[in-house]
Amino acid sequence: TIYFIDGQFTSKDSLNISIDDRGYYFGDGVYEVVKVYDGELYTAEEHFERLFQSASKIKMSIPYSEQQLIDIAKELVKTNDIKTGHIYIQVTRGVSPRVHQFPEMEVPPVVTGYAIPNPRPYKNLEDGVSAKTVDDVRWLRCDIKSLNLLANVLAKQEAYEDGCAEAIMVRDGVVMEGSSSNMFGIKNGVVYTHPATNLILNGITRRVVLKLCKEMSIPVEEKTFTSEEAMKMDEFFMTSTTAEVTPVVKIDGKAIGSGSPGPITKKLQEAFTRQIPVTVIG
Ligand code: PLP
């Protein structure tokens, strides 16, 4: 596997990561995951644009242009011969002795990346998954795709220990999003999802799905709903770069709607699949 670090493509053995990297100490950095279908990056511009927005929100500048990062990502896909998979790219505030405030001397951000094969989650797409509601104890800037993921890690672990694929983050009784996904409920033909505020990450897949709803004249309300209302939805699904449109068929052990992937969810899945660059749909 060939990795990218600080302007170089290199093997894992030659990766030189410092203990003084602020990402390592503080999670002081941002990241993106971009899906690769058929050897092509999917919605790369949107992801890298969000990377720059996340960096700017934490007062960090990225020493590359958007196009340069896309070229690096493409090179990782090519040298690692990735057909279906994803690239991971992160930028930290650089290497400096451990003090909380930004380094006094200008230090360059550390940019690292790799590409790995990862099949589409066919089984989950087909059967749906179970989810568990978890208290959202995160900070108030969930719109930043930051490396600080401890609350997300703890939430996902709690869900996994209960045999669930995802945690539904609930703040003051309201469904926010998943620990690494966005959440959608469908009631009487209307698709509901939390508005893109500071309390959720505005997922790229979320945006694609909202666009598909519009194109297919499926009514959408970017409006909050409670976890109680979630239990009474006709259908439920979650979205992310790797999960695509995954039906959620059970929440906290109770079946949602019919307990199997619903018709509107399936329509959205099919529409999603139609617009990704896959020549062979297996
Ligand atoms: N919400 C959170 C907290 C996430 O970590 C992610 C992605 O990992 C998402 C939502 C979905 O975003 P995207 O569709 O851009 O992958």
Residues whose N, C-alpha, C, O or C-beta is under 5 A from the ligand:
A	BS01	PLP	E177 G178 S179 S180 S181 N182 L201 G203 I204 T205 R206 T239 S240 T241
